Every structure is written in C-alpha cells, then in structure tokens.
Amino acid sequence: EAREDERSLVPHCRLLAPAVLQWGFGAELAARLSALQPGATLAFVTLFEDAALAALARGEGDLALVTGVAVDSGLPAGLEARRLGEIHMQLAAAPSHPLAGRGEVSAAELLQHDFVCPQRSMFCGLERGSRADGWRDDRLPRRIRFWLDELQLLTRLVHSGQALAYLPDFALAPATGLQRLTV
C-alpha cells in the first residue's frame, strides 16, 4: 500500500526581509501563519529591501517584508503590496541612562550624550552615515560614539546605558526594557 509522506502536506513559507523588519513583524506573521495553517513552517531569510523584492520576483521566496519607501520606489512586475502597519522612529534610552525617566529633555541636554548609529540603513542597506537611522543631524547634530551595523550589539549598547539610539517604535516595546525620550 502506497502512503503519501505527511510532511509533504505541511506548507512551508519563505519570508524575505531585513533583520529589523523581521524583529518588528516576524513573530506576528508567524502567529498569523500558524492560525491559518497549523503546522506550517516559516523560514526567515535576511535580505535588505531591494534584494528581498528581487528575490521574491524570481520566486526565491513567498513573501517580502519591506517599508512603504521600497514599495513607492516601484514593485517588480507581478507583485502586489499589502500594508501591515506603521513604523515610527523613537529616541531610545536604557532606564539607567541619566536622561531616562525625566519626561521631556531639552535638545541641549540630549546632545551632550553619546549615540550609537548604524553606518548603513537598517532597511535598505545603503551606506548613509549619520543619516542611516533617519535622525536629522542637519537639525540636531549628535555625538555618535559607536558606529555599527549589527542590531543586537546596537541595542546592547543602549541597554547598557552607554548610548542613545534612534530606533523603530517596536524596539521600545515594554518587553525590551528601553524607554522613549521626548525632546
């Protein structure tokens, strides 16, 4: 008697996205997939936005998670976009940072403290220097002490109180322990 391998019946989805978007939306998408297809598997493939869209167009993935900026730049033929939510950038500090818990801080106070900043955009991967995180250094030039492109180390430097960072709002969810500063 021939039996079909049960594993072949389990759907497998490949999600292509920058690491920062996987961090912000990956768990929610995994929960949605599990609710729709119990037992389904999900492979997270880390690619910057343009590469994710190109790989999706070539059939190398099933979903690409990108920002509206990438969508507005033009989707490859045959792809469509659906909005999942919004991302708002926030100024993040550890509870142990001298500015934390003070309510609103002045720009002058803020600019006396060190920042950590990626050299490349966390979303598209382009090298943008002090603009890589979206902070307006032309208006409030900061003292960037740490330059790096690794998200875990970036957040670790903030958690340790060594630096402030401009991060997506989901990085300041209560579970992360980081606090939002208002300038």
MIVO-247079 format. One record per residue (C-alpha): residue in three letters; residue number from 0; chain; x negated, y negated, z. Coordinates in steps of 0.001 Angstrom, whole numbers, plus 500000, padded with zeros to 6 digits. Example, Ala and Ser with C-alpha at 12.3 -4.5 7.8 and 13.67 -1.06 7.14 Angstrom:
BEGIN
   tise   fimi   koldren        u        v        w
    ALA      0         A   487700   504500   507800
    SER      1         A   486330   501060   507140
//
This chain:
BEGIN
   tise   fimi   koldren        u        v        w
    GLU      0         A   500000   500000   500000
    ALA      1         A   498550   496617   498994
    ARG      2         A   498682   493820   501576
    GLU      3         A   498069   490179   500860
    ASP      4         A   495421   488618   503089
    GLU      5         A   497359   486453   505565
    ARG      6         A   494546   483927   505661
    SER      7         A   495205   483016   502032
    LEU      8         A   498659   481761   503090
    VAL      9         A   497254   479187   505548
    PRO     10         A   496950   475751   503926
    HIS     11         A   493566   474039   504011
    CYS     12         A   493298   470254   503645
    ARG     13         A   490117   468265   502947
    LEU     14         A   490222   464694   504281
    LEU     15         A   487620   462319   502838
    ALA     16         A   486929   459199   504901
    PRO     17         A   484300   457008   506534
    ALA     18         A   483429   458144   510069
    VAL     19         A   485017   455038   511590
    LEU     20         A   488386   455781   509961
    GLN     21         A   488182   459432   511000
    TRP     22         A   487649   458187   514551
    GLY     23         A   490667   455908   514377
    PHE     24         A   493137   458070   512477
    GLY     25         A   491764   461625   512316
    ALA     26         A   493449   463031   515430
    GLU     27         A   496816   461549   514433
    LEU     28         A   496553   463009   510924
    ALA     29         A   495556   466385   512356
    ALA     30         A   498639   466332   514607
    ARG     31         A   500882   465426   511676
    LEU     32         A   499449   468240   509578
    SER     33         A   499884   470717   512428
    ALA     34         A   503520   469654   512845
    LEU     35         A   504195   470100   509116
    GLN     36         A   502108   473224   508610
    PRO     37         A   501362   475141   511825
    GLY     38         A   498089   476983   511463
    ALA     39         A   496813   474733   508700
    THR     40         A   493135   473862   508751
    LEU     41         A   491669   470426   508201
    ALA     42         A   488128   469697   507043
    PHE     43         A   486872   466168   507709
    VAL     44         A   484361   465085   505064
    THR     45         A   482457   461895   505864
    LEU     46         A   482168   459577   502855
    PHE     47         A   482325   455810   502503
    GLU     48         A   485477   454471   500862
    ASP     49         A   484416   454257   497192
    ALA     50         A   482786   457678   497344
    ALA     51         A   485862   459131   499058
    LEU     52         A   488179   457787   496360
    ALA     53         A   485893   459018   493578
    ALA     54         A   485641   462495   495149
    LEU     55         A   489430   462593   495552
    ALA     56         A   489883   461684   491882
    ARG     57         A   487516   464567   490950
    GLY     58         A   489595   466989   493027
    GLU     59         A   486971   467437   495733
    GLY     60         A   489428   466543   498475
    ASP     61         A   493123   466428   499216
    LEU     62         A   493399   463056   500991
    ALA     63         A   491199   459991   501227
    LEU     64         A   491480   457616   504147
    VAL     65         A   490463   454074   503123
    THR     66         A   491286   450478   504021
    GLY     67         A   493526   448116   502088
    VAL     68         A   490404   446362   500829
    ALA     69         A   489379   449535   498984
    VAL     70         A   492915   450072   497666
    ASP     71         A   493120   446455   496481
    SER     72         A   489839   446921   494586
    GLY     73         A   491619   449465   492422
    LEU     74         A   492542   453101   492789
    PRO     75         A   491278   455679   490300
    ALA     76         A   493915   456764   487787
    GLY     77         A   496463   459208   489125
    LEU     78         A   496072   458269   492781
    GLU     79         A   498624   456508   494938
    ALA     80         A   498261   454816   498306
    ARG     81         A   500405   455036   501420
    ARG     82         A   499991   452706   504351
    LEU     83         A   499262   454392   507694
    GLY     84         A   498781   451363   509912
    GLU     85         A   496675   448314   510571
    ILE     86         A   493213   447776   511954
    HIS     87         A   492388   444671   513944
    MET     88         A   488812   443891   514878
    GLN     89         A   488237   443107   518564
    LEU     90         A   485351   441920   520670
    ALA     91         A   484393   444833   522949
    ALA     92         A   482567   444931   526279
    ALA     93         A   481936   447503   528971
    PRO     94         A   483704   446949   532307
    SER     95         A   480223   446435   533801
    HIS     96         A   479342   443613   531378
    PRO     97         A   479130   440144   533016
    LEU     98         A   481868   438790   530722
    ALA     99         A   484336   441639   531311
    GLY    100         A   487458   441023   533344
    ARG    101         A   487160   437237   533185
    GLY    102         A   490089   436534   530911
    GLU    103         A   489157   434069   528224
    VAL    104         A   485469   433228   527781
    SER    105         A   484025   430228   526000
    ALA    106         A   482074   430569   522775
    ALA    107         A   479053   429064   524512
    GLU    108         A   479167   431767   527216
    LEU    109         A   479673   434513   524645
    LEU    110         A   476724   433506   522512
    GLN    111         A   474330   433840   525468
    HIS    112         A   474772   437630   525363
    ASP    113         A   473326   440319   523127
    PHE    114         A   475293   442079   520411
    VAL    115         A   474961   445379   518607
    CYS    116         A   475770   445285   514887
    PRO    117         A   475690   447774   512033
    GLN    118         A   473486   446851   509078
    ARG    119         A   475995   448397   506682
    SER    120         A   479755   448112   506664
    MET    121         A   481298   450977   508638
    PHE    122         A   483975   451224   505943
    CYS    123         A   482318   450797   502548
    GLY    124         A   478661   451385   503427
    LEU    125         A   477388   448217   501755
    GLU    126         A   474440   446525   503422
    ARG    127         A   475760   443211   504702
    GLY    128         A   473505   442316   507608
    SER    129         A   475203   440262   510301
    ARG    130         A   478489   440309   508326
    ALA    131         A   478661   444125   508263
    ASP    132         A   481165   444268   511122
    GLY    133         A   483265   441339   509884
    TRP    134         A   482145   438864   512563
    ARG    135         A   481991   435276   511304
    ASP    136         A   478364   434429   512067
    ASP    137         A   478782   431294   509966
    ARG    138         A   481143   430005   512692
    LEU    139         A   479730   431667   515815
    PRO    140         A   476141   432781   515183
    ARG    141         A   475348   435565   517642
    ARG    142         A   472180   437048   519054
    ILE    143         A   472029   440526   517544
    ARG    144         A   469595   442600   519563
    PHE    145         A   470431   446045   518226
    TRP    146         A   470791   446909   514530
    LEU    147         A   472002   450393   513696
    ASP    148         A   474449   452338   511581
    GLU    149         A   475259   455216   513928
    LEU    150         A   478672   454837   515593
    GLN    151         A   478010   456940   518668
    LEU    152         A   474875   455019   519594
    LEU    153         A   476588   451713   518835
    THR    154         A   479422   452469   521256
    ARG    155         A   476973   453896   523787
    LEU    156         A   475076   450593   523865
    VAL    157         A   478362   448788   524502
    HIS    158         A   479457   451311   527161
    SER    159         A   476145   450875   528974
    GLY    160         A   476703   447106   529181
    GLN    161         A   473597   446341   527105
    ALA    162         A   475501   444647   524289
    LEU    163         A   478823   443410   522993
    ALA    164         A   480272   444613   519693
    TYR    165         A   482945   443663   517200
    LEU    166         A   484894   446880   516710
    PRO    167         A   488212   448165   515367
    ASP    168         A   491036   447984   517897
    PHE    169         A   491208   451766   518317
    ALA    170         A   487684   451634   519766
    LEU    171         A   489200   449762   522703
    ALA    172         A   491954   452270   523461
    PRO    173         A   492289   452899   527218
    ALA    174         A   490583   456295   526914
    THR    175         A   487382   454667   525635
    GLY    176         A   486886   452544   528748
    LEU    177         A   485931   449469   526732
    GLN    178         A   487583   446113   527326
    ARG    179         A   488660   443415   524925
    LEU    180         A   487142   439979   525345
    THR    181         A   489097   436903   524297
    VAL    182         A   487113   433865   523149
//
